[in-house]
Amino acid sequence: MKNLNLYIYAAVVSCFIVLWSCSDQEYDDYKKFADGGEINYTEKVDSLKSFSGKNRIMLQGIIDADPKITEFRVFWNDGRDSVSVPITRSGGVDTLEVTIADIPENIYNFQIRTYDAAGNKSLVSNVTGAVYGERYQNTLFNRPVLANDLVSGTLTISYASMDLTTGVIGTEVLLDGASEPIFVPIDSEEYEISDYVVNSSYKYRTLFLPEETAIDTFYTDYISFTPIPKPILVNAKAPFATVKRGGEVGANNRWGTLADWTTNDAAKTFGNPPVGGFDDNEGLAAMGQESWGSPLIRNGKIYQQVEVKEASYALNVFVRNGNKLNEAGTKVYLAIVDGDGLPDVDNIVDNPIVLGYKRITGTGDYVLNFDANQDMTVSVGIVTDFTIDQSYWKIMSWDIVVQN
């Protein structure tokens, strides 16, 4: 019997501890109502949510039972700030909503109560929400543009990827004379605009939502850009086209002379009449030259001319393979030259008309950066000196890109 009494006592003490641990706010509410006898609570707001914004926040919840409710109040900053919103009940489920504006960037805890005309109030509903502002704005930057390729009136804008945790959702592009921007979503790596007006500009900015449900979109400042038409090299990648094929007997017309490129006589070393600059060994249909079992080559030149606007450019060339390219008896230079034609091998370096050059020493991608300080015609090509046997090179592609 003594043990049973002890169990009962322990249970009573436990219940008292649980009640004592309830929130001070709700205990105060209870004590206030209890002092007057019957407790008259209004209905508590349910399904409370917050929606972040720019120096503002929207709060939303529902009530569905109490017809006497006439208003709800929102408190924050430990009750130092508040707002009251009148309610007209519909008789069913009502959504309570308020947007609190002009508050500093911070994270807040909001307390919401409903009230009736007699001043009776509900227990507290709590929700936490973030307000964004200048600090967040200062972390934002425009999505990097990798390339603006303007070819035959079609502009293709290529974009870099971005960290999605920043809240980035896309980019707006506003064309000259347009009233509405074009939206490019963040998962699009490029966007194509047909019938683009050459020499016109466009503006772009990047859009961010700090949270998926945010009520305000943040924007970077507009950047204006005038795309430069992309210089187009013709017949510039494998399979290369030819104007003439020929070569040694049984070689299945392996050798040839390239279409759309100027090839000097020194670069034509196979066949009768001789051809050169095209090599279909292994069916590659590559641009190539060789001194393997053929006459040596002295200042063999292959090039074509192209118009460029005042801008910065990069010439990209892919060399598939080669032999003895780094030896003393071999010199091969890629070059961009102001005007018509290419200098001799020994006159490439330190030549003022050479806008850019690189010596080919092996397989790989070669990038030649160059600047055009005015609209001009340039010659783009390769100069070869094979003064030892068994030297060769093969090129698979050429391309000029405008540097942003």
C-alpha positions in Angstrom: 0.0 0.0 0.0 2.9 2.3 0.8 4.4 1.6 -2.7 1.1 2.4 -4.4 0.9 5.8 -2.6 4.5 6.5 -3.7 3.6 5.8 -7.3 0.5 8.1 -7.1 2.6 10.9 -5.6 5.3 10.5 -8.2 2.7 10.7 -11.0 1.2 13.9 -9.5 4.6 15.5 -9.3 5.5 14.6 -12.9 2.3 16.2 -14.2 3.0 19.3 -12.2 6.5 19.5 -13.7 5.1 19.1 -17.3 2.6 21.9 -16.7 5.3 24.2 -15.2 7.5 23.7 -18.3 4.8 25.1 -20.7 5.7 28.4 -22.3 5.6 31.4 -20.0 3.4 33.2 -22.5 0.7 30.5 -22.6 0.9 30.1 -18.8 0.3 33.8 -18.4 -2.7 33.6 -20.8 -4.1 30.8 -18.8 -3.7 32.5 -15.5 -5.3 35.7 -16.8 -8.3 33.9 -18.2 -8.6 31.5 -15.2 -8.6 34.4 -12.7 -11.9 35.5 -14.3 -13.5 32.1 -14.1 -14.4 30.7 -17.5 -11.6 30.8 -20.2 -12.7 32.5 -23.4 -10.2 31.8 -26.1 -10.6 32.8 -29.7 -9.5 30.4 -32.4 -5.8 30.1 -32.9 -4.3 30.7 -36.4 -3.4 27.4 -38.1 -1.1 26.5 -41.0 1.0 29.6 -40.5 3.6 30.3 -43.2 6.0 33.2 -44.0 7.1 34.4 -47.5 10.3 36.4 -47.7 10.7 39.6 -49.6 12.8 42.7 -50.1 12.6 44.6 -46.8 9.2 43.1 -46.4 7.6 39.8 -45.5 4.2 38.2 -46.1 2.5 36.1 -43.4 -0.3 33.7 -44.2 -2.5 31.3 -42.1 -6.1 30.0 -41.9 -9.0 29.9 -39.4 -12.1 27.9 -40.0 -14.3 27.6 -36.8 -14.7 30.8 -34.8 -17.3 33.2 -36.2 -16.6 35.9 -33.5 -13.1 36.8 -34.7 -12.8 40.4 -35.8 -9.1 41.0 -36.2 -5.7 39.4 -35.9 -2.5 41.0 -34.7 1.1 40.3 -35.5 3.9 41.1 -33.0 7.7 41.0 -33.5 10.9 42.3 -32.0 9.8 40.9 -28.6 6.4 42.7 -29.0 7.9 46.1 -29.5 6.5 46.2 -33.0 3.0 45.1 -34.1 0.3 45.4 -36.8 -3.4 44.9 -36.5 -5.5 43.5 -39.4 -9.4 43.5 -39.4 -11.2 40.3 -40.4 -14.6 39.8 -42.0 -15.5 36.1 -41.5 -17.0 34.3 -44.5 -18.6 31.5 -42.5 -16.1 28.9 -43.8 -12.4 28.6 -44.0 -10.7 32.0 -44.2 -7.2 32.8 -45.2 -5.5 35.5 -43.0 -2.8 37.4 -44.8 -0.7 40.4 -44.2 2.4 42.0 -45.8 4.7 43.8 -43.4 6.8 46.4 -45.3 9.7 48.6 -44.5 11.5 46.4 -42.0 15.3 45.9 -41.9 17.0 42.8 -43.3 17.1 40.2 -40.6 15.5 36.9 -39.4 12.4 37.5 -37.3 10.1 35.4 -35.0 6.5 36.6 -35.5 3.7 35.9 -33.0 0.1 36.0 -34.2 -3.1 36.2 -32.2 -6.8 36.5 -33.2 -9.2 38.7 -31.3 -13.0 39.1 -31.0 -14.9 42.3 -30.4 -14.9 41.7 -26.6 -11.1 41.7 -26.6 -10.8 37.9 -26.1 -7.7 36.6 -27.8 -6.2 33.3 -28.9 -3.1 31.5 -27.9 0.0 32.5 -29.8 0.9 31.1 -33.2 4.6 31.4 -34.1 6.4 31.5 -37.4 10.0 32.5 -38.3 10.8 34.3 -41.5 13.7 36.0 -43.2 13.7 39.5 -44.7 16.3 40.3 -47.4 17.8 43.6 -48.3 21.1 45.4 -49.2 23.4 42.7 -47.7 21.9 40.0 -49.9 21.8 42.3 -52.9 25.5 43.0 -52.6 26.3 39.3 -52.9 24.7 39.1 -56.4 26.5 39.2 -59.7 25.6 38.8 -63.4 25.7 35.3 -65.0 29.0 35.2 -66.9 28.6 35.2 -70.7 31.1 32.9 -72.4 30.5 33.9 -76.0 28.3 36.1 -78.2 28.5 34.4 -81.6 26.9 36.7 -84.3 26.8 34.8 -87.6 24.7 35.8 -90.6 22.3 37.8 -88.4 21.8 35.1 -85.8 23.2 35.8 -82.3 24.0 32.8 -80.0 24.7 33.8 -76.4 26.5 31.1 -74.4 26.4 31.2 -70.6 28.5 29.8 -67.8 27.0 27.8 -65.0 26.3 29.3 -61.6 25.9 28.2 -58.0 22.2 27.5 -57.6 22.3 28.0 -53.9 22.6 31.8 -54.5 18.9 31.7 -55.6 19.7 32.5 -59.3 16.8 31.7 -61.6 17.8 33.2 -64.9 18.8 36.1 -67.1 16.8 38.8 -68.8 17.9 40.1 -72.2 16.5 43.4 -73.5 17.2 44.1 -77.2 17.5 47.7 -78.5 14.0 49.1 -79.1 12.2 46.2 -77.4 9.7 46.9 -74.6 9.7 43.4 -73.1 12.8 41.5 -72.1 13.6 37.9 -73.1 13.9 35.5 -70.1 16.6 32.9 -70.3 16.2 30.3 -67.5 19.3 29.3 -65.5 19.2 25.7 -66.9 19.7 27.0 -70.5 23.4 27.0 -71.5 22.8 29.2 -74.6 20.1 31.2 -76.2 19.7 32.0 -79.9 18.2 35.2 -81.3 17.4 35.2 -85.0 17.3 38.4 -87.2 19.6 40.2 -84.8 20.5 43.7 -86.1 24.2 44.0 -86.6 25.9 46.9 -84.7 23.0 47.1 -82.3 23.3 46.5 -78.5 21.5 44.5 -76.0 21.3 44.8 -72.2 21.2 41.9 -69.8 20.8 41.3 -66.0 20.4 38.3 -63.8 17.5 37.4 -61.5 17.5 35.9 -58.1 15.0 34.5 -55.6 16.5 34.3 -52.1 14.0 31.6 -51.3 11.8 29.5 -53.6 8.6 31.0 -52.2 9.9 34.6 -52.0 7.5 37.3 -53.0 10.2 39.6 -54.4 12.8 39.0 -57.2 16.2 40.6 -56.9 18.0 41.9 -60.0 21.6 42.8 -60.8 22.3 46.0 -62.7 21.9 45.9 -66.4 25.1 45.5 -68.5 25.1 46.7 -72.1 26.9 44.8 -74.8 27.3 45.3 -78.6 28.1 41.9 -80.2 30.8 41.8 -82.8 30.1 39.7 -85.9 32.1 36.4 -85.7 34.8 36.2 -88.4 34.1 33.1 -90.4 36.9 30.9 -91.8 35.6 28.9 -94.8 36.4 25.2 -95.2 38.0 25.3 -91.7 37.4 21.8 -90.2 37.7 18.2 -91.2 36.6 16.8 -93.6 38.3 19.6 -95.5 37.3 20.1 -99.2 39.7 20.2 -102.0 40.0 21.8 -105.5 42.4 19.2 -106.7 43.5 15.7 -105.7 46.6 13.8 -106.7 49.7 12.1 -105.3 51.9 9.1 -105.7 50.7 6.0 -107.6 48.6 3.7 -105.4 48.0 6.4 -102.8 44.3 6.6 -103.7 44.6 10.4 -104.2 45.8 10.9 -100.6 47.1 14.4 -101.3 45.3 17.5 -102.4 45.1 21.3 -102.5 42.5 22.9 -100.2 39.5 24.8 -101.4 39.0 28.4 -100.1 42.6 28.6 -98.9 45.6 30.1 -100.7 48.4 27.6 -101.0 51.8 28.7 -102.4 53.9 26.6 -104.7 56.4 25.8 -101.9 53.6 23.9 -100.0 52.7 21.8 -103.0 55.1 18.8 -103.0 53.1 15.8 -104.2 52.0 14.7 -107.7 52.3 16.2 -111.1 51.1 18.8 -111.4 51.9 19.1 -107.6 49.3 19.5 -104.9 49.7 20.1 -101.2 48.0 21.1 -97.9 45.4 18.3 -97.8 46.2 14.8 -96.4 43.6 12.0 -96.4 45.8 9.5 -94.7 43.6 7.1 -92.6 40.6 8.8 -94.1 41.0 11.9 -91.9 40.5 14.4 -94.7 42.8 16.7 -92.7 44.8 19.8 -93.4 48.4 18.6 -93.5 51.9 18.7 -94.8 54.7 16.1 -94.9 58.3 15.6 -95.8 58.2 11.9 -95.5 59.5 10.5 -98.8 58.8 13.9 -100.5 60.7 17.0 -101.3 61.6 19.2 -98.3 59.5 22.2 -97.7 60.8 25.7 -97.4 58.3 28.5 -96.4 55.3 26.5 -97.4 52.3 28.8 -96.8 48.6 28.0 -96.5 46.2 30.9 -95.5 43.0 32.6 -96.1 41.8 36.2 -95.6 39.0 37.3 -93.3 37.4 40.6 -92.3 37.5 41.5 -88.6 35.9 44.4 -86.7 37.8 46.4 -84.0 37.8 43.9 -81.1 39.8 41.2 -79.3 39.8 37.7 -80.7 41.2 34.2 -80.2 42.2 31.8 -83.0 41.7 28.2 -81.9 43.5 25.5 -83.8 43.5 21.8 -83.1 46.6 19.9 -84.2 45.8 16.2 -84.2 49.4 14.8 -84.6 52.9 15.5 -86.0 56.4 14.3 -86.1 59.8 16.0 -85.4 58.0 19.3 -84.9 60.3 20.4 -82.1 63.6 19.7 -83.8 66.1 22.2 -85.2 65.4 21.4 -88.8 61.7 21.9 -88.4 59.8 25.2 -87.9 56.0 25.5 -88.2 54.1 28.7 -87.2 50.5 29.5 -86.9 50.0 33.2 -87.6 47.6 36.1 -87.9 48.8 38.9 -90.1 47.6 42.4 -90.9 47.1 42.3 -94.7 47.4 39.8 -97.5 49.7 36.9 -97.1 52.1 35.4 -94.5 55.8 36.3 -93.9 58.5 33.7 -94.2 59.3 31.5 -91.2 62.3 33.5 -90.3 60.3 36.8 -90.3 57.4 35.8 -88.0 58.9 36.7 -84.6 59.0 40.5 -83.8 57.3 41.4 -87.1 55.0 44.4 -86.5 52.4 43.2 -89.0 52.1 39.8 -87.2 49.1 40.2 -84.8 49.7 36.8 -83.2 51.7 33.7 -83.7 52.6 30.3 -82.1 55.1 27.7 -83.0 53.6 24.2 -83.4 55.7 21.8 -81.3 53.3 18.9 -80.8 49.7 17.6 -80.6 47.0 19.7 -78.9 44.8 22.8 -78.9 46.6 26.0 -79.8 45.0 29.4 -78.8 46.3 32.7 -80.4 44.9 35.8 -78.8 45.1 38.9 -81.0 43.6 42.5 -81.1 42.3 44.4 -84.1 42.7 48.1 -83.3 40.4 48.9 -86.2 38.3 47.2 -88.8 40.7 45.3 -91.0 41.5 42.4 -93.3 43.8 39.8 -91.8 45.4 36.6 -93.1 45.1 33.5 -91.0 47.2 30.5 -91.7 50.3 28.4 -91.3 54.0 28.6 -92.5 56.1 25.4 -92.7 59.8 24.7 -92.9 60.6 21.0 -93.2 64.4 20.9 -93.8 64.7 17.3 -92.5 63.0 14.1 -93.6 60.0 12.5 -91.9 58.4 15.6 -90.5 54.7 16.1 -90.7 51.7 17.8 -89.1 47.9 17.4 -89.4 45.3 20.0 -88.4 41.6 19.1 -87.8 40.0 22.5 -87.2 40.4 26.3 -87.2 38.0 28.8 -85.5 38.1 32.5 -84.6 36.0 33.7 -81.6 35.3 37.2 -80.4 36.6 37.8 -76.8 33.9 39.3 -74.6 
